[in-house]
Amino acid sequence: MNYIVPLLEGAWVTVQLTVISTIGGAFFSFLFGVGRLSPNRAARYLSVGFIEVFRGTSLLVQLFWLYFALPLIGEALGINLRLPPVAAGALALSLNIGAYGAEVVRGALQAVPREQHEVAKALDFTPRQTLWRISLPQAIPEMMPSFGNLAVQNLKDTALVSLISLGDLAFKAEQIRNFTQDSTTIYAILLLMYFGMALVLTAIMKLLERSVGRWRAGGV
């Protein structure tokens, strides 16, 4: 049996999920990481709640809740809340990585020297101007190594979406294994494919990290 073709089909689904959820995770990271430091009490409490819930619960449970439990709540309310497997998988991954990334954003923003904020006040910057012109340009380069690690972790976490019958790489591999009973070969190929994708993703994140570093150096 030719294992490569169906595994490549599954790998393409895994790549799409990784890209979508990593971008979504970055959005939630900045949204709730900045919100965690907001002077607005409601925004701060909402951000803390999001971070603690999604860091403190299992990604698998979050995935099952979005795919299986959320539609039941929708039915009770008379609303269609059923998500397609791809949407449920991407959203669960985005929320999960976003919760961890939010703490990365918070830490990097808090690491910006207080003198910089005092300069911004002297220049009569608003809090928003201080964030965009002072804090983020200095904090983003510090975030990149941690974001790279989170992106690779996110790639590996995509294997969980196979449990909601989404045809990713892990799902295709399990289908072939059940049909052929050739566990050694299938799992060896699977391991090498995930390792290869992780290497590519790591290289991309390193390039992005260097690009951000050059941008920061050019802005100084």
C-alpha positions in Angstrom: 0.0 0.0 0.0 1.2 3.5 -0.8 1.3 5.3 2.5 2.7 8.6 1.3 -0.2 10.0 -0.7 -2.8 9.9 2.1 -0.2 11.0 4.7 0.6 14.0 2.6 -3.1 14.8 2.3 -3.3 14.7 6.1 -0.1 16.7 6.4 -1.6 19.5 4.3 -4.6 19.7 6.7 -2.1 19.8 9.6 -0.2 22.7 7.9 -3.4 24.7 7.4 -4.5 24.1 11.0 -1.1 25.2 12.2 -1.0 28.4 10.2 -4.6 29.4 11.0 -4.3 28.6 14.7 -0.8 30.2 15.1 -2.1 33.5 13.6 -5.3 33.3 15.7 -3.1 32.5 18.8 -1.0 35.6 18.1 -4.1 37.7 17.9 -5.4 36.4 21.3 -1.9 36.7 22.8 -1.8 40.4 22.0 -5.4 41.1 22.8 -5.4 39.5 26.3 -1.7 40.2 27.0 -2.3 43.9 26.6 -5.6 43.6 28.3 -3.9 42.0 31.3 -2.1 45.3 31.8 -5.0 47.6 31.0 -6.0 50.3 33.5 -9.6 49.3 32.7 -10.7 46.9 35.4 -13.2 45.0 33.2 -10.7 44.4 30.5 -8.1 43.3 33.0 -10.4 40.9 34.8 -11.6 39.5 31.4 -8.1 38.9 30.3 -7.0 37.3 33.6 -10.1 35.0 33.4 -9.3 34.0 29.8 -5.7 33.3 30.6 -6.4 31.2 33.7 -9.2 29.2 32.2 -7.3 28.2 29.0 -4.0 27.6 30.7 -5.6 25.7 33.5 -7.7 23.3 31.5 -6.7 20.6 29.1 -6.6 21.4 25.4 -8.4 18.1 24.7 -11.3 19.1 27.0 -11.4 22.5 25.3 -11.6 20.9 21.9 -14.3 18.5 23.0 -16.3 21.3 24.6 -16.3 23.4 21.5 -17.1 20.5 19.2 -19.6 18.5 21.3 -20.9 20.7 24.2 -21.3 24.1 22.5 -23.9 22.8 20.0 -26.0 21.4 22.8 -25.9 24.8 24.5 -27.0 26.3 21.2 -29.9 23.9 20.8 -31.1 24.9 24.3 -31.0 28.5 23.3 -32.4 28.0 19.9 -29.2 29.0 18.2 -27.0 27.0 15.8 -23.6 26.9 17.4 -22.4 23.8 15.7 -18.8 24.3 14.4 -17.3 22.4 11.5 -14.4 20.2 12.6 -11.8 22.5 11.1 -13.3 25.6 12.8 -13.6 23.9 16.1 -10.0 22.6 15.9 -8.5 25.9 14.8 -10.4 27.8 17.5 -9.4 25.5 20.3 -5.8 25.6 19.3 -5.9 29.4 18.9 -7.4 30.0 22.3 -5.0 27.6 24.0 -1.9 29.0 22.4 -3.2 32.5 22.9 -3.5 32.0 26.7 0.1 31.0 26.9 1.2 33.7 24.5 -0.7 36.4 26.5 1.7 35.8 29.4 4.6 36.1 27.0 3.2 39.5 25.8 2.6 40.7 29.4 6.1 39.8 30.5 7.8 41.4 27.6 5.7 44.6 28.0 6.5 44.8 31.7 10.2 44.3 30.9 10.3 47.7 29.1 12.2 50.1 31.4 10.0 52.4 33.4 12.2 55.3 32.2 10.7 54.9 28.8 7.2 55.4 30.1 8.4 58.5 32.0 9.8 59.9 28.7 6.4 59.1 27.0 4.6 61.1 29.7 7.1 64.0 29.3 6.2 64.0 25.6 2.5 64.0 26.5 1.8 60.6 24.8 -1.5 59.0 25.5 -1.5 55.5 26.9 -2.3 54.1 23.4 0.6 56.1 21.8 2.9 54.9 24.5 1.9 51.3 23.8 2.3 51.5 20.0 5.3 53.8 19.8 7.3 52.9 22.9 6.4 49.6 24.5 5.5 47.3 21.6 8.5 48.1 19.4 10.8 47.2 22.2 8.8 44.2 23.5 8.1 42.4 20.3 11.7 41.3 19.6 11.8 39.9 23.2 8.7 37.9 22.5 9.9 36.2 19.3 11.9 33.3 20.8 9.0 32.3 23.1 6.5 32.7 20.2 8.7 30.3 18.1 8.5 27.7 20.8 4.8 28.1 21.1 4.3 27.7 17.4 6.2 24.4 17.4 4.2 23.2 20.4 1.0 24.3 18.5 2.1 22.1 15.5 2.4 19.1 17.7 -0.9 19.8 19.5 -2.8 19.7 16.1 -2.6 15.9 16.4 -5.5 16.1 19.0 -7.9 17.2 16.3 -7.9 13.7 14.9 -10.1 12.8 17.9 -13.0 14.8 16.3 -12.5 13.0 13.0 -10.7 15.8 11.3 -8.5 14.3 8.6 -5.2 15.6 9.7 -1.8 13.8 9.6 -2.5 11.8 12.8 -6.0 10.8 11.7 -4.8 9.6 8.3 -1.9 7.7 9.9 -4.3 6.0 12.3 -6.6 5.0 9.5 -3.8 3.4 7.6 -2.5 1.6 10.7 -6.0 0.2 11.4 -6.2 -1.1 7.8 -2.7 -2.5 7.4 -1.7 -3.2 11.1 1.8 -2.0 10.1 2.3 0.1 13.2 6.1 0.3 13.1 6.3 1.7 9.6 3.4 4.1 9.9 4.5 5.6 13.2 8.1 5.9 12.0 6.9 7.9 9.0 4.6 9.9 11.2 7.4 10.8 13.5 9.7 11.8 10.7 6.9 13.9 9.1 6.2 15.8 12.3 9.9 16.3 12.9 10.4 17.6 9.4 7.5 20.1 9.7 8.8 21.2 13.1 12.2 21.9 11.6 10.7 24.0 8.7 8.5 25.9 11.2 11.5 26.5 13.5 13.5 27.9 10.5 10.6 30.2 9.5 10.3 31.5 13.0 14.0 32.1 13.2 13.9 34.1 10.0 11.0 36.1 11.3 12.9 36.7 14.6 15.9 38.0 12.6 13.6 40.2 10.5 12.0 41.7 13.6 15.5 42.2 15.1 16.6 44.1 12.0 13.4 46.1 12.0 14.0 47.1 15.6 17.7 47.9 15.0 16.7 50.1 12.0 14.1 51.9 14.1 16.6 52.9 16.8 
